[in-house]
Amino acid sequence: MSAHSARRPKLGELAATAICGNDISSSCLYVSALAILYAGQYAWVALLMVAGVLYLFRKIYGEVVGALPLNGGAYNALLNTTSKSMASLAATLTLLSYMATAVISASEAIHYVHSVLHAVPVVPVTVALLAVFMGLTILGIGESSKVAIVIFLTHLSALTLLAVVALLYLFMHGMDTFVGNWQMPVQGSVKHALFFGFSAAMLGISGFESSANFVEEQAPGVFPKTLRNMWVVVSIFNPLMAILALAVLPMAEVATHKEALLSFMGHEVGGPWLSTLISVDAALVLSGAVLTSYVGVSGLLERMTLDRILPQFLLAKNSKGSPWRIIIMFFLLNVSILLITGGELGPLAGVYTISFLSVMALFAIGNILLKIRRARLPRPERASPLAILVAIVAVTAAIIGNVLINPKYLGVFLEYFLPALAVVVVMLNRTTILAGILYLIRYLFEPVQQFVKRLNSRILQLIEEINAQEFVFFTKNDDIATLNKVMLYIQKNEHTRKIRFVTVLEEGEKVPEQLKQDIEVLDREYPEIDIEFVELQGKFGPKLIRKLSKEWKIPVNFMFIGSPGDHFPYRIEELGGVRLII
């Protein structure tokens, strides 16, 4: 954890819930219409099924983030349980999801404003909205959270008002419309309707993964409360709005007004004032979803940059502790996508749907790997294997259902995903690529030997700088098999030529001779890596880790330990970002 994040005040329950809740709670603006289009009168059942799946993910996220409370979400879960390559896949999907969320939410917000004020130009004002939230995020998460709270509470109030007015309307006009909708024939079969309705309705949980990406900014104990609060909002309002829409509007009108169903429903039950209020609320909460994207992506990309998957210059922070270069880069990416698509949201919907559902599935897989490979790691709660399996099957079914509903979405998703993945792959294999480029240059340009010689020297220097990063593994009576696993992990996942095995001895303790002999064996076995054995007197803990990091100029996230047991005196987050590799 950086010094900036240590000094910043942590977010409380309301602020943290508001930041991620604006994204997930905005789903009721469109998911009710989607569910009705595909599930008909059974839309509310499909939405309750989604709430059930989300309940399973509460435990899944609670276990993983409780055990590894670091920013990064699915990326962090997989980084600490499997390879960097697999973790980077999850990170790429998460980044695409945030980009699609930001652009879609900003554009939809301005479309709602445009429906009230027709003179507002959509694309330029969308860029301006993205710029406003870029500025808010650069000012710091504390300032951002104040805006998020106002938007979140306003949205919940507007939804509650709409529900109350709709219930009064039903009390006065009866349930004839609902009965008529219920008696309409179902296309295909009930199972068919529920499957596609459930698949479409799974869009209603987008944003649930966001809280895990800024968990380090949350006060202790807040994260599980954000999961609970998001689940409650989705479980109540999404099915309720679908039932009220079916009770107030003929099903044919739902299809006609699917882009702004709640606004139209407000007009039917309350008149123009309620329709305008819902439109303004929609613009606000969709703007809040833009803020969620900025906050979530800041935590994710900062974590990736610390792990050297992205260029280190992105780590620069301002006085508020905000990674301003990451935030500006995200803004520029969003604007480029908006201009490339011309504001057409259809292509981005495919990226949005498949990306975030894939992230949810990968997070559940990360939970399984955590159970298998980090079984001794303490955690506040545990998800049952059956619940994880059901969650993975449900999300996979939703991905398949969405691809069947819109087959073109898969192609559009790959158009965005493959280039983004290629950038990450290049960063992960940059030393190999640089070495390959060096060989090619030598082969093709030997006649210009002096030019090649100068270029050769620079590239070798660059490779040397990359490999010069030292790593540390804290060991305490580990056997040679365990130490060899450490070397294999370092050799496979990191670029380095030196590792220090450090053992911390308290008063009266001595280093076992076998440990010294084992490290000598490893030193001979891995001649390409300089292995140094260091004995220190003291007590292992956060204070010693910070001291060694400062003295040796080795970042804490390049220090490793084995998975601690239940009697380990510190929580993993207290160690400041030390990674687990065994």
N, C-alpha and C positions, 0 to 999 in steps of 0.2 A: 504494500500500500504506500502511496506517495505521501510526502509531507503535507502536500496541499490537502489531500483527502482526509488526513488525520486531523487537520486544524478546522476543517469545515464542520459546521453543525450538521447533525444527522437529521434525516427526514422523519417526521412522526407518521402515525398511521394514516391520518386524513390526507396529508400532503403526498405520501407515497401512493396511496390508493387513487388519488385524483390523477396523478401523472399517468399511471397505466390504465386507470378506470375510464378515462375519457375515450381511449381507443376502443376498448371492449364494449362500453356502454353505448357508443355511437352506432353499434351494429344494429340496434333495433330500428334504426331509420330505414334500413334496406332489407334486413334479413327476414322480417315478417312477410314482406311481399314475395321474396324469393321462395320461402317455405310454402306459401299458399300457391304459388305458380306451379310447384312440382308435387306438393302433397295434398293440395286442395283443402278439404275440410279437416284433414288430419294434420295440418301444419303445426298446430299446437302440440300434438303428440311428438312430431319430429323434433320440435324445439325442446321439449322435455327430455328426449333422448340425448340431445346435445348437452343439456345441463347435467345429465347422468355421467356422460363421458368426461365432462369438465370436473366433476366431483372426483373421479379417479385421478385426474391430473393434479388435483390439489395435493394428494399424498405423494405422487411421483415427484413433483417439483419441491415439495416440502422436505422430502428425504435427501434429494441430491443437493439442493442449495443449503440445507441445514448442515450437511456434512462438509460441503465445499462452498462457504459463503463468500464467493468472489465474483466480481463482474464477469460477464461473458455468456451466461445462460448455457445453452447446449454446447457451445464451444468450450467453455470451462469444464463442463461435465465430461466431455470426451477427451479433453486434453489431459485430465488427471486420471483417466481410466484406459486410454488407448493411445494411438499414435497421433502425432501432430497433423498428419495428412487427413485423418478422419475428422479431427477437430476442425480443421480448416474448411472441410466440406460443409459442416454445420454452420460455420461462421459465414461462409459465402451465401448460403441459403437465407440466413438471418439478415444479412445486409440487403439482399434483394427484397426481402419481405418489408424491411423498413423503408427502402426507397419507394417501393410501390405504395406502401401505406401513406407516406408523406405526400406523394404527388396526387394520388387518388383523393385523399382526404382534403387537401388544399383546393384541388379543382372542384370537388363536389361542394365544399363550403362556399366557394365563390358562385357556383351555379345556383345555390339556394339564395344568395344575395341578389344574383341577377334576376331571379324569379320575382323578387320584390322591387328591385331597382333596375329596370331594364337598360339603363344607360351605362351600367358598369361593364367594362370590357373584361372578359373572363381570363384570358391568358396573361395579360400584363398584371392584373391584380392578383392572380395566383402566384406569380413570381414575387410580387411585393409581400404577400402573406408568408411565403417561404422565407423571405429575407427578414421579416419581423421576428419570426420564431428562431431564426438563426441568431439574431441579436439577443433575444431573451436568454437563449441557452448559453451564449458567450458570457452574459452577465452573471451566470451562476445558477446552479440548480435550486438554490433557496429562493431566488427571485422568480424563477420559472414556476416553482411549485405554488406560489401565491396566485398566479394567473390560472394555473390548472385547477386549484381549489374552487375559485369563483366559477369557472366554466362547469366543473363537475357538479357542484351543488345546484347551479342554475338548470342544468340538464335534468337532473333527477326531479327537481321541482316541476319543470315543464312536463315531463312524462307523467308525473303523479296528477297534475292538473288535467291533462288530456284524458287519463283513465277515469278520473272522477266525473268529468263532464260527459264522457261517453256512457258511463253507468247511469247517470241521470237521464241521458237521452233514451237509453234502453228502458228505464223505468217508466218513461212517459210514452214510448212508442211500441214497446213490446219486443218479442224475440222472433217475429215472423221471418225476418231476413236470415237469421241464424238457422232457423228450421229449414228454410228453403235451400240454403247453402249445404246443410248437412245431408239433405235428401238428393243432392245432385250426384249423378253417376261418376265413379272414379275411373280415370283413364288407366287402362291396363288392369292392375289389381291393387289391393290395399298394400301388399308387401312392396310392389313396384313403386307406389306413391311414397311410402315411408322411406324406402332406400334413397330415392333421388331427393326427396324433401330433406332427409337427414344430411345428405351430402352437401346440398346447397346451404342448409342452415348452419353447417360447421364453420361457415364464414363468420358466424356470430361470436366465435371465441377468439378471433384474431385480436391480439393485444395481451392475452393472458401470459404469453411468454416474456413480455416486456419487463415485468418486475424483476425477473432474475438477472437482467442485464445491467441493473443499477443497484444491486443489493448492498454493495459496499457503502452507498450513500444513505442507507436506511438505518435507523436506530435499532439496537438489539431487540429481537422479538417482533419487529414490524412486518417482516417479509411474509410469514404465514398468515398474518391478518389481512394483507393485501390480497392474497389468494382467496381467502374466505369471502372478503367483501366483493371482489369481482364475481365470484361464483353466485353470490346472493343476488346481485344486480341482474346478471344474465338469466338466472333461474326464475326470477319474478317477472321482469319487464318483457323479455322476448316472447314467452308463451302468452302473457297477458295481452300484449299488443296484437298478436295474431288472432286470439279469441275475439277481442273487441272489433278488429277489422272484419272478421267473419260475421259478427253479430250486427254490424252497422251497414256494411257495403255488400252489394251483390258481387259474386266472385268475378264476374266479367269486368267490373269496374276496378278491381284490384289489379288486373293485368294492364288496364289502360293507364293507371296512375302509379305504376310500380316504382318509378324514379323518386316520387315524393309522396308515398302512401300516407304517412302519418300527417303530413300537412293537409292532404286532401280529406283525410278522416276528420281532422280538426275542423275543417270548413263545414263538413256535413253535420257534425254534432254540436258545434258551437258558433259557427259563422266565420266571417273573414278575420275577425280579431284573433281567434284561436289559430287559424291557419297561418297568419302572419307570425304569431308568437312561436309556433313550432318551426317555421322556416328560419327565424332568427336563431332559435335554439340549435337547430341543425347546423347552421353556419358556425356557431360558437363551438359546439362539441366536436365537430369535424376539425376545426382549427386546433382544438385540444389534442386530437389524435396526431396532428403534425408535431406538436410539442413532444408527445410520447416518442415519436420516431427519433427526434433529435437527441433526447435524453438517453434512450436505449442504445442508439448507435454510437454515442460518445463513449459509453462504458464498454461496449463490445470492441470497438476499434482501438481504444486505448489499451485494452488487455492484449489484443493481437499485436499491437506495436511493441509493447513491452516484451513479448515473446519473439520479436524479430521476424514476424511474418509480414509486417508492413514497414516502410522506411522510418527510421528513428526520428527524423526531423518533425514528424507528426506529433511527437510527445510534448512539444512546447506548450506551456500553460501561462495564462494571465494571472493577475493578482487574485482573482476569484477562484483560481484552481481549475478553470475550464480549459480543456484541450482545444483551443480556438482554431488551430489548423485543421484538425479533424472535422470540426463543425462546419468550417467554410468549405472544405472539400465535399462534404455531404450535400451542402446547399448547391454547389456547382453541379454535382452529379444529378440532383433532382431537377434543376433547371434544364440541363441538357436533355434529360428524358422527356420532360414536359414539351420542349421545343421539337424534339424528334417525332414524338407522337402527335404533335399538334393539338394536345388536349384531349385526344380520343382515349377514353378510359378502357375500352374493350380490350386492347392488347395488354394493358397493365394488369387487368383483372386476372389473366392467366398466370402471370408472374406472382401476383399477390396470393392467389389461392394455393397453388402448388408449393410455393416457398414456405409459407408459414405452417401449412399442414405437415410438410416434410420436417421442419424444425421440431414440431411437437413429437413426431415419431422418433426422431433422433434423440430427443431428450429422454423419452421412455427407454430407448436402447441404452443410453448412458446410465440410466438407473440400474438396468440389468448388469451392466459391466461393473458398476460401483459395488453391487452385491457380491459379484464373483471375485473381483480383483482387489477390492478395498473393504473386505468383510469386517476387518477390525476397526475401521474408522468410525468414531462415535458419530451419532446422528440423532436429532431430537424425535424423529418419527420414521416409520418404515411403511412403504407400500407393499402390499402382498403381491407375490408373483402372478397370481391369477388376475388381479386388477391391472397390472402392467400389461399382461398379454391381451386382455380385453381392450385396453386403451390403444395398443398398437394396431390391433385388428380393426378397431373402429376408425382410427385415423387413416389407415391404409384403404379401407372401404370408401371413406370420404374422398380421398385422392382419386381413386378409380371412378367413383361416381361423378366427380367434377370433370374428369377427362372425357367420360362418356357424354355428359351434358354438352360440353364444348370441346370437341376433339382438337380444334385449332389452338386452344390454350396451351397444349403440351408443346407444340412447335414454337409458339411465341416465348414460352418459358425457357426453352433451350437456347433461343437466340440471345437472351439476356444472361442466362446462367453460364453457358460455356465460356464466353469471353471473361466473365468475372472470375470463374474458376481458373482460367488460364493465367490470369495475373497472380493469383495466390500460388499456383503451382510453380510459376517462375521464381517467386520469392522464396519458396521452400527449397528449390533446387538451384539457387543462384550460383553457388560455388561450382557445381557441376557444369552449369551452362557457361559460366565464365571460363572454366578450363577448356570446354569444348570450343568456345570462340577463339581462345588462345591458340589451340592446335590448328584450327582452320586458317587463322591469320598467318601462322608460320608456314603452312603448306602453300598458301596462295601468293603470299607476298615476300617470299624469301629474297627475290632480287633487290627489294628495297630494305636491305638488312638493318640499316640504322633506324629507319622508321619503326620497323618491327621490334627492334631491340628496346626502343623507348616505350613503345606501347606494352611490350612484354613486361617490362619492369613495373609499369603502373598497375597492370592487372594482377601481377604476382603480389604487389603491395596490398591491393584491395582484398585479395583472397587471404593474405596474411592478417589483415585487420579484422576480417570476419572471424577467422579461426583463432585470433588472439584472445577472444573472450574466454576467461577461465570459469570453471564451474566448481561447485563445492557439494560434497555429499557427507552429511553427518552420520557417522556409524558408531554403534555401540555393541561390540562383541558379535557383529554379523559374520556368518560363515562365508567361505569362498564362493559358494553357489549364489548367495544373495549379492555379493559384491560383483560377481561376473554379470548378473542381470543388470546391475547399474551401468557397467561398461557397455553392454550390448545396447541398452536404451540410449546412452549418450552417443554411441557410434552411429545409431540408426536415425536419431531425431535431432541432434544438435551439431553445430559446426564449431569444433574446438580442437585444440591440441594439448590442453592441459586441464587436469582435474585434481582437486585436493580432497583427499579423504581425511576428515577431521574427526577426532574423538575427543570428547570433553570429559575430563576426569575430575571428580570431586576429591576432597582431601582424603588421603589414605588409599585411593584407588591406583592401580597400575594397569598398563596396557598388556593384554595377554600376548605372549610371544607368538601364538598361532596367528593372531590378527596381523602382526608385522610380517610374518612369513607369507601369509596369503596375499598381502598387498605387493610384496616382492615378486610373487608368481605372476600376478596380474600385470605388473610393470614389464615383465619379460614377454608376456602373452600379447600385449598391445603396444608394440614399439612406436607406433605412429602417434600415441598419446602420452604426454609426459604426466606421470602419476606421482604426486607428492603426498606423503603421509605427515600429518600435523597433530601433535599432542598438545592439548591446552588444559590448563588448570582453571576450574571455575564451575559454573552451573549453566546447563543448557537452557535457553529460553529466549524470549523476544529481545531482551536487552543485549545478550551476547551476539545474537544474529545481527542486530543493527550495528553493533560495535565492529564486528568482523567485516560487514558489508562496507563500512566507511573506511576501515584501515586497508582492506585489500582492494577497494574500488571494484567490488563485484556486486551487481544488483541483487536484491533479495530473491527475485524470481529466477535467478540462476543458481540458487541453492536448493538442494534436494534433501528429503528425508524419506525413510520408509513410513508406511502407514502406522500411525500411533494406535495404541490400544485404548481400552476403556479407562485405564489408570493414568493416562497421559495428563499432566497437570494443566495443559493449555489447550484452548480451542484453536482450530487450524487458522482462523482469521486473525488471532492474536500474533501469529508468527510473521505477519506482514507480507504474505504472498509466497512463502516457501512452498515449493511444489512437491507432490508425492509421486514417486516413480516405482515404488515396489509395493 
